[in-house]
Structures are given as C-alpha cells and as structure tokens.
Amino acid sequence: MTKKSWWEEVPLPFTILAYPTEDKVTKWFEQESDNKKETFNQEKFKLLLASKGISIGALCFFVLGVFVTIIFTITTLFSDVAVFDINFFWGCATFFIFSALFWLYSFAIPNKILMLNRFTGIMTYPSYGFYPHFTTTFTRATVYRVIMSGADATLVGAKLTARNPYDSGVGRGNYDLADSDPEEWWSFYVWYMDKNRPLPPGAAFDEYRKQDFERRKAEGFPKPLYPSNIPTPEATKEQQAERKKIGGW
C-alpha cells in the first residue's frame, strides 16, 4: 500500500516499467518547438515544465472576486441596511489583491525546465519556488510516484515528483515532473537516458534514430544500462537483427 507521505515512499527504480503510449506521453514529442524552449535529440533533452506568467491561483481568485463583487453589489442595491462603505470595498478587493499577488509571484519565479543529457548521464530538474535548478547524475535522482487526493480525501490520480536527494527538508528542492501517468513518464525518461538503447518513441527523435544506431553499432552495441520490463527493439527489423548479431541482445 502506498503511504500518504510521499517523502516516506521508496523512489521509483531505474527501470523501464511501461511503454510510453501516444495518448499519455509521446504526443508531447511530435516535433521540436523552439518557441516553447523545448529540445529533443539523441544527446540532449530539454522540456519546459512550467513558464512564467501562468497562474491558476491568480485566475481562481480573480473569478471569485468578480463573483463576490456581483453578489455584494446586488445585495447592497436591494437592501435597506447594507451600504457601499469601506467594508464593501475590502470584501471585494481582497480577492483581487490575492489574484494580483499570485500573478506577481508567477512572473517572478524562474521557468521550470527539465534537462537530461543522454551521453553524460546528467539530469537537471527544477526545484520548488525560488530554489535553483538542481543538477546531479541521473542515477542519484530520487523520483516518486505520488498519490493525489481531492478535497474529500478521495484518490484522484498520481503524479511524478522528483526531489533533491541531498536535502532532507520536506517541501524543499522538489518539483513535479508529470501531473499524471507517472510510470509511463518515468519509463520514458529512463529509456532516453539509457544511451545503449535506441531512442524512445516520439516523432521528435525520428530524424536522429539512424545516427544513434550507427553510434551504438560502432561501440559494439553494449548492453543496456538499466533494466526494462518491455522490449526496446530497433527502428527496423534489419537493425534489430544487426544488433542481435553484434551485441547479442
């Protein structure tokens, strides 16, 4: 049974647990997108997880402010007792003030970018709030499957969260790497970081598959760095036969 406190859980293993499917994962890797500051190739992987200026909290408080203002105004207009005084002003303005603060915060914090280097085995993932991005070797990363619950304590899904393995403080140096399907997302990352395997599924990698195949062939098709619960064949049957003949797997 998964514990409620995610920092007490065991990190996910460095294993390709499941196939990254189109509807859940690989649709995000259909093509490179420079305007989104995303880069995917046979050597480096950079994915913008969250950008400045996007704040759900600010939007929620703004909508609440509009709703409360309408209700207060209607109530005041049709009431013999209520008046448009300082209490009315602060009752409405509070929500807009919180909305503005959330927007300011969202513009102040840095962009959250996940970076993986397939050749060097280095991983950089963003931390929480204003803490700097954390860089470590991929095998030192601690990544968790975290259960999410709703307001009534019912389970609503799971997300993939990483944290600073050198920081024992709760709530520090952590960031969500995927808001759903954690096994598939983690499998995708592990697959990509295993430089002895072919590149993972995703149209963004198609133009690099031949070059990556030739690199691994020149190295004698060394055995995979991380285990896998699923087959990870080459792009073509001919390439797979060549890998089997030279590398034996």
C-alpha positions as CSV (number, residue, x, y, z in Angstrom):
1,M,0.0,0.0,0.0
2,T,1.3,3.5,-0.9
3,K,1.9,5.7,2.0
4,K,0.3,9.1,2.2
5,S,3.5,10.9,2.9
6,W,5.4,10.8,-0.3
7,W,8.8,11.6,1.2
8,E,8.5,8.3,3.1
9,E,8.0,6.3,0.0
10,V,10.6,4.3,-1.9
11,P,11.8,6.1,-5.0
12,L,10.9,4.6,-8.4
13,P,13.5,2.2,-9.7
14,F,15.7,3.0,-12.7
15,T,13.7,0.6,-14.8
16,I,11.6,1.0,-17.9
17,L,8.4,0.0,-16.2
18,A,5.8,0.5,-19.0
19,Y,5.6,1.5,-22.7
20,P,5.2,5.3,-23.1
21,T,2.0,5.5,-25.1
22,E,0.9,8.1,-27.6
23,D,-2.2,9.3,-25.7
24,K,-0.3,9.8,-22.4
25,V,3.3,10.6,-23.2
26,T,4.7,10.6,-26.7
27,K,2.2,13.1,-28.1
28,W,4.3,15.8,-26.4
29,F,7.3,14.8,-28.5
30,E,5.8,15.0,-32.0
31,Q,8.2,17.8,-33.1
32,E,10.7,20.2,-31.8
33,S,9.3,23.5,-30.6
34,D,11.8,26.3,-30.3
35,N,9.2,28.9,-29.2
36,K,8.4,26.6,-26.2
37,K,12.2,26.3,-25.4
38,E,12.0,22.5,-25.9
39,T,14.8,20.5,-27.5
40,F,14.8,16.7,-28.1
41,N,17.6,14.9,-29.9
42,Q,20.0,12.0,-29.5
43,E,22.1,13.8,-27.0
44,K,20.1,16.4,-25.0
45,F,16.6,16.7,-23.8
46,K,15.1,19.9,-22.5
47,L,11.4,20.2,-21.6
48,L,9.7,23.3,-20.3
49,L,7.5,22.1,-17.4
50,A,6.2,25.5,-16.3
51,S,6.7,29.0,-17.5
52,K,6.4,32.5,-16.0
53,G,3.0,34.2,-16.0
54,I,0.9,31.1,-15.8
55,S,-1.0,31.1,-12.5
56,I,-4.2,29.0,-11.8
57,G,-4.4,30.6,-8.4
58,A,-4.5,34.1,-9.8
59,L,-7.3,33.1,-12.2
60,C,-9.3,31.4,-9.4
61,F,-9.0,34.5,-7.1
62,F,-10.0,36.8,-10.0
63,V,-13.1,34.8,-10.8
64,L,-14.0,34.6,-7.2
65,G,-13.5,38.4,-6.9
66,V,-15.8,39.1,-9.8
67,F,-18.5,36.7,-8.4
68,V,-18.3,38.2,-4.9
69,T,-18.5,41.7,-6.3
70,I,-21.6,40.9,-8.3
71,I,-23.3,39.3,-5.3
72,F,-22.3,42.1,-2.9
73,T,-23.5,44.7,-5.3
74,I,-26.9,43.1,-5.9
75,T,-27.3,42.6,-2.1
76,T,-26.4,46.2,-1.3
77,L,-28.7,47.6,-4.0
78,F,-31.7,45.7,-2.7
79,S,-31.0,46.0,1.0
80,D,-32.2,48.8,3.3
81,V,-29.3,48.2,5.7
82,A,-26.2,47.5,3.6
83,V,-24.3,50.4,2.1
84,F,-21.3,50.9,-0.2
85,D,-18.8,51.5,2.5
86,I,-15.2,50.5,3.4
87,N,-16.3,47.0,4.4
88,F,-17.9,46.6,0.9
89,F,-14.7,47.7,-0.7
90,W,-12.4,45.4,1.3
91,G,-14.8,42.5,0.9
92,C,-14.5,42.7,-2.9
93,A,-10.9,44.0,-3.1
94,T,-9.4,41.2,-1.1
95,F,-9.8,38.6,-3.8
96,F,-8.4,40.9,-6.5
97,I,-5.4,41.6,-4.2
98,F,-4.7,37.9,-3.8
99,S,-5.1,37.5,-7.6
100,A,-2.5,40.2,-8.2
101,L,-0.1,38.7,-5.7
102,F,-0.3,35.3,-7.4
103,W,0.3,36.9,-10.8
104,L,3.4,38.8,-9.5
105,Y,4.7,35.6,-8.0
106,S,4.2,33.7,-11.2
107,F,6.2,36.3,-13.1
108,A,8.9,36.5,-10.5
109,I,9.8,32.8,-10.3
110,P,12.1,31.3,-12.9
111,N,10.9,29.0,-15.7
112,K,10.8,25.3,-14.7
113,I,12.9,23.3,-17.1
114,L,13.8,19.6,-17.0
115,M,17.1,18.8,-18.7
116,L,18.6,15.4,-19.4
117,N,21.9,14.6,-21.1
118,R,21.9,11.2,-22.6
119,F,25.6,11.0,-23.2
120,T,26.9,12.4,-19.9
121,G,24.2,10.9,-17.7
122,I,23.5,14.3,-16.1
123,M,20.0,15.3,-15.0
124,T,18.9,18.8,-14.1
125,Y,15.4,19.3,-12.7
126,P,13.7,22.5,-11.3
127,S,13.2,22.9,-7.7
128,Y,10.3,24.4,-5.8
129,G,9.6,28.2,-5.8
130,F,12.8,30.3,-5.9
131,Y,15.3,27.5,-5.2
132,P,17.7,27.0,-8.1
133,H,17.6,24.1,-10.5
134,F,19.3,21.0,-9.1
135,T,21.9,19.1,-11.2
136,T,23.0,15.6,-10.4
137,T,23.9,12.3,-12.1
138,F,20.8,10.6,-13.3
139,T,21.4,7.6,-11.0
140,R,21.4,9.9,-8.0
141,A,18.0,11.3,-8.8
142,T,15.1,10.4,-6.4
143,V,11.8,10.3,-8.2
144,Y,8.5,9.3,-6.7
145,R,5.0,8.2,-7.7
146,V,2.8,10.5,-5.5
147,I,-0.9,9.8,-4.9
148,M,-3.1,12.9,-5.3
149,S,-6.3,13.2,-3.3
150,G,-9.3,15.5,-3.7
151,A,-11.0,17.8,-1.1
152,D,-13.0,14.9,0.2
153,A,-9.9,12.7,0.6
154,T,-10.8,10.5,-2.4
155,L,-7.9,9.4,-4.7
156,V,-7.9,11.4,-8.0
157,G,-4.7,10.1,-9.6
158,A,-0.9,10.1,-9.3
159,K,1.9,12.4,-10.4
160,L,5.6,12.0,-10.9
161,T,7.7,14.1,-8.4
162,A,11.5,14.5,-8.1
163,R,13.4,15.9,-5.2
164,N,16.9,16.9,-4.1
165,P,18.4,13.6,-2.8
166,Y,20.8,15.7,-0.6
167,D,18.0,17.7,1.1
168,S,16.0,16.0,3.8
169,G,13.8,19.0,4.4
170,V,10.1,18.4,3.5
171,G,8.9,20.8,0.8
172,R,12.3,21.9,-0.3
173,G,14.1,21.1,-3.6
174,N,11.2,19.2,-5.2
175,Y,9.2,19.6,-8.3
176,D,6.5,17.8,-10.3
177,L,7.9,16.2,-13.5
178,A,4.5,15.0,-14.7
179,D,1.0,15.5,-13.4
180,S,-0.3,12.1,-14.5
181,D,0.8,8.6,-15.6
182,P,4.0,8.6,-13.5
183,E,5.1,5.1,-14.6
184,E,4.9,5.9,-18.3
185,W,6.7,9.3,-17.9
186,W,9.4,7.8,-15.7
187,S,9.9,4.9,-18.2
188,F,10.3,7.5,-20.9
189,Y,13.0,9.3,-19.0
190,V,14.8,6.1,-18.1
191,W,14.6,4.9,-21.7
192,Y,16.0,8.1,-23.0
193,M,18.9,8.2,-20.5
194,D,19.9,4.6,-21.4
195,K,22.3,5.6,-24.2
196,N,22.8,1.9,-25.1
197,R,19.2,1.5,-26.1
198,P,17.6,3.0,-29.2
199,L,15.9,6.4,-28.7
200,P,12.4,6.1,-27.1
201,P,9.2,6.6,-29.1
202,G,8.3,10.1,-30.3
203,A,8.4,11.7,-33.7
204,A,10.9,14.3,-32.5
205,F,13.5,11.6,-32.3
206,D,12.9,10.0,-35.7
207,E,15.5,12.1,-37.6
208,Y,18.2,11.0,-35.1
209,R,17.5,7.3,-34.9
210,K,19.8,6.3,-37.8
211,Q,22.7,8.4,-36.4
212,D,22.1,7.0,-32.9
213,F,22.0,3.4,-34.3
214,E,25.4,3.9,-36.1
215,R,26.9,5.3,-32.9
216,R,25.9,2.3,-30.8
217,K,26.9,-0.1,-33.6
218,A,30.4,1.4,-33.6
219,E,30.6,0.8,-29.9
220,G,29.6,-2.8,-30.4
221,F,26.0,-2.5,-29.1
222,P,26.9,-2.5,-25.4
223,K,24.3,-4.0,-23.0
224,P,21.7,-1.6,-21.6
225,L,22.5,0.5,-18.6
226,Y,19.1,0.0,-17.0
227,P,16.7,-3.0,-17.0
228,S,13.4,-3.0,-18.8
229,N,10.0,-4.7,-18.3
230,I,9.3,-4.3,-22.0
231,P,11.1,-5.0,-25.3
232,T,13.0,-2.0,-26.8
233,P,13.8,-3.0,-30.4
234,E,15.5,-1.0,-33.1
235,A,13.5,1.1,-35.6
236,T,13.7,-1.7,-38.3
237,K,13.9,-5.5,-38.3
238,E,17.2,-5.3,-40.2
239,Q,18.7,-3.1,-37.5
240,Q,17.4,-5.4,-34.8
241,A,19.0,-8.4,-36.5
242,E,22.3,-6.5,-36.7
243,R,22.1,-5.6,-33.0
244,K,21.4,-9.2,-32.1
245,K,24.3,-10.4,-34.2
246,I,26.9,-7.9,-32.9
247,G,25.7,-7.2,-29.4
248,G,23.8,-10.4,-28.6
249,W,20.7,-8.8,-27.3
